[in-house]
Amino acid sequence: MTQLDPATQTELEAAAFRRLLKHLDEHKEVQNIDLMILADFCRNCLSKWLVAAAGERDVELDYEAAREWVYGMPYAEWKEKHQPPATPEQLAAFEAKQKT
């Protein structure tokens, strides 16, 4: 990749992050546990990373506000509408992943 100035790099990274959030929003059928099994991160991880990034810059951002940013709605609402209970197979795969 060619050298980018820091502002352009930040803009591209921000655009990619926004696209990731849009992609996750368009694929609500992909459950957090599936993301954790396959990629070792989920929507909640993204929320925690936002809080950490804000803290590194002395910006206040609480976890629930970050989750609303990532989920596009309050987490409790998203969970009720889009997150069924994990299946026994998902739980087993997640448990196996934790042992590796």
ChimeraX attribute file (.defattr): number of C-alpha atoms within 10 A of each C-alpha:
attribute: neighborCount
match mode: 1-to-1
recipient: residues
	/A:1	3
	/A:2	4
	/A:3	7
	/A:4	10
	/A:5	8
	/A:6	9
	/A:7	9
	/A:8	11
	/A:9	12
	/A:10	12
	/A:11	11
	/A:12	13
	/A:13	12
	/A:14	12
	/A:15	12
	/A:16	12
	/A:17	13
	/A:18	13
	/A:19	12
	/A:20	13
	/A:21	18
	/A:22	14
	/A:23	11
	/A:24	17
	/A:25	14
	/A:26	10
	/A:27	10
	/A:28	14
	/A:29	12
	/A:30	14
	/A:31	19
	/A:32	18
	/A:33	21
	/A:34	18
	/A:35	14
	/A:36	17
	/A:37	19
	/A:38	13
	/A:39	9
	/A:40	14
	/A:41	14
	/A:42	19
	/A:43	18
	/A:44	17
	/A:45	15
	/A:46	18
	/A:47	22
	/A:48	18
	/A:49	14
	/A:50	20
	/A:51	21
	/A:52	17
	/A:53	14
	/A:54	15
	/A:55	13
	/A:56	10
	/A:57	9
	/A:58	9
	/A:59	11
	/A:60	12
	/A:61	16
	/A:62	15
	/A:63	16
	/A:64	16
	/A:65	16
	/A:66	21
	/A:67	23
	/A:68	16
	/A:69	16
	/A:70	23
	/A:71	23
	/A:72	14
	/A:73	13
	/A:74	15
	/A:75	18
	/A:76	14
	/A:77	13
	/A:78	15
	/A:79	14
	/A:80	9
	/A:81	10
	/A:82	13
	/A:83	16
	/A:84	10
	/A:85	11
	/A:86	14
	/A:87	10
	/A:88	9
	/A:89	9
	/A:90	15
	/A:91	15
	/A:92	13
	/A:93	16
	/A:94	19
	/A:95	12
	/A:96	11
	/A:97	13
	/A:98	11
	/A:99	6
	/A:100	5
